[in-house]
Amino acid sequence: MVRSPPGGGCFRTLRSIVFLLNLCFWLSGLFVLILGLWLLLDRSVNDVLTANGPQTSDHFSLICYLLIGTGTLLTLIGGLGCCGAWRLNQGMLTVVS
């Protein structure tokens, strides 16, 4: 027999809200990561920037790498939060908080 967690329906509702918020966090991190990769790897954007000068291109590359790093971090934290909320894993939820 499976025991229900304490708090009943209120607990399940709160768990669902935490899961959905972390899912939004994960999706936004994935979007930022893909945006950074797309801007870095798209040759047409790179051609436009090199026409404006090499300094602009260097700053643009730095911004792309920052987007990639931020997106990766957001994706990892959001994924841990989703898994922690879904599986009720205290360790994962502690890392996220």
N, C-alpha and C positions, 0 to 999 in steps of 0.2 A: 504494500500500500504506500502510495506517495503522499508525503505530508506537504501541505501548502505552507508557504512562508508566512511568518507572522504579519499581521496587518491586512491580510486578505486582498480585497479589490483595490484599496488605496495604494498598497505596495506595488501591485501590478501596474497601476496607472502611472505611478512615479517612475517605475522601472522603464516603462514604454516611453515616457517623456525624455528621460536621460538617454535612452537608446536613440531616439529621433534627433535630439540635439547633437549627439556625437556623430550620427550619420551625416547631418548637415555639415558639421565641422570636417569630416572626412572628405565629403564631396567637394567642399570649397578648397581644401588642400590639394586634392587631385586636380582641380581646375587650375590653380596657381602653378602647380608643377607642369602640367601640359602646356600652359601658356608660356612659361619660361623656356621649355624645350622647343616649342614651336618658333618663338622669336629668335632663339639662338641658332637653330638649324635652317631657318628659311633664308635662302640666298637672296631673294628680292629685297627683304628688309635690310640685309647686310650691304647690298649694293647701294641702296639709298643713303645709308649712313656713311659709307666710305666716300661718297660724293661730297658730303658736307665737311669732311676732314677726319684725320685719324684720331683726334682727341674724342670726338663724338662716338666713334666706334669703340674705343676703349671703355668709355663710361657705359655704353650700351651693353657691352659684354659683362661688365660688373653687375649691372642691374639684372641681366638674364640669370647669372649665377646666383644672385641673391634670391630671385624668384624661385629658382629650382631648389635651393636649400630650404627656403621657407615652406614651399609646397611639400617637400619631403617630410619635414618636421610635422606640419599640420596633418598630413596623411597618416603618419605613424601614430600620433597622439589620438587622432580621431578613431583610427582602427582599434587601438587599445581600449578606448572608451566604449566603443560598440561591443567588442568582445567581452569586456568586463561587465557591462550592463546586461548583456544577454545571458552570460553564463554565471552571473553573480560572483565573479572572481574579485575578491577584496584586493589582491595584489595589483591587478591591472587598474582598478579604479583608484588606488592610492597613487600610482604613477601618473595617471591623468590629472588628478587633483593637485 
